Amino acid sequence: MLSSAKGLLSRTHKGLRQFASTVSNIASTDIPEFAGDKAITNYADLHKLSVENPDRFWGTLARNRLRWIKDFNTVQQCDLSNGSFKWFLDGQLNITGRV
């Protein structure tokens, strides 16, 4: 699961970099999942979404880019005061499939 998460982050960061260079056309990036969202027209909008609504941002990417045997019901459950970070609760990845 760790290598799948690292791969997702790597592809996402690559997509964000590409998005910055093609601001006017979100569908041409590695992050086409948000191409139909009229509120997202450039890199700044995409970044704003990832900061203000991380559950939607990361949940959408995880559901579209990873194969799940069992879908997660909560994207993240983080408690900074305890150093507790949990992602994709109750989900089960299919690590045998192509990511």
SVG drawing of the C-alpha trace seen along z (x, -y; Angstrom):
<svg xmlns="http://www.w3.org/2000/svg" viewBox="-19 -31 26 41">
<polyline fill="none" stroke="black" stroke-width="0.4" points="0.0,0.0 2.9,-2.4 4.3,-2.0 0.8,-2.6 0.5,-5.8 4.0,-7.0 3.1,-6.3 -0.2,-8.3 1.7,-11.2 4.4,-11.1 1.9,-11.1 -0.2,-13.9 2.8,-16.1 3.9,-15.5 0.3,-16.4 0.4,-19.6 3.6,-20.7 2.3,-20.0 -0.9,-21.8 1.0,-24.9 2.5,-25.0 -0.9,-24.4 -3.1,-26.6 -5.8,-27.1 -6.6,-23.5 -7.1,-21.3 -8.1,-18.2 -4.6,-18.0 -2.9,-17.4 -2.5,-14.2 -5.4,-15.4 -8.4,-15.3 -10.7,-14.2 -11.6,-17.8 -11.9,-18.9 -15.7,-19.2 -15.7,-21.4 -16.4,-24.9 -14.9,-26.3 -11.5,-25.0 -10.0,-26.7 -6.3,-27.0 -3.6,-25.8 -4.5,-28.2 -8.1,-26.9 -6.9,-23.3 -4.5,-24.1 -7.3,-25.9 -9.5,-22.8 -6.7,-20.6 -6.2,-22.9 -9.8,-23.8 -11.4,-20.5 -8.8,-17.8 -11.3,-15.0 -12.8,-15.8 -9.5,-16.3 -7.7,-13.2 -10.9,-11.0 -11.5,-11.7 -7.9,-10.9 -7.8,-7.8 -11.1,-6.4 -10.1,-7.1 -6.5,-6.1 -6.4,-3.1 -8.2,0.2 -10.2,0.9 -11.5,4.3 -13.5,2.4 -14.2,-1.3 -13.2,-3.6 -15.8,-5.5 -13.6,-8.3 -10.8,-9.9 -8.8,-11.1 -8.9,-11.2 -6.0,-13.3 -5.2,-14.5 -2.1,-16.7 -2.0,-17.0 -1.5,-13.2 0.4,-12.8 -2.3,-10.4 -2.8,-10.3 -5.2,-7.8 -6.1,-7.7 -8.9,-5.9 -10.5,-4.3 -12.1,-0.9 -10.8,-0.7 -9.0,2.2 -6.7,1.8 -6.3,4.4 -2.5,4.4 -2.4,7.2 -4.1,5.1 -2.5,2.5 -2.4,-0.9"/>
</svg>
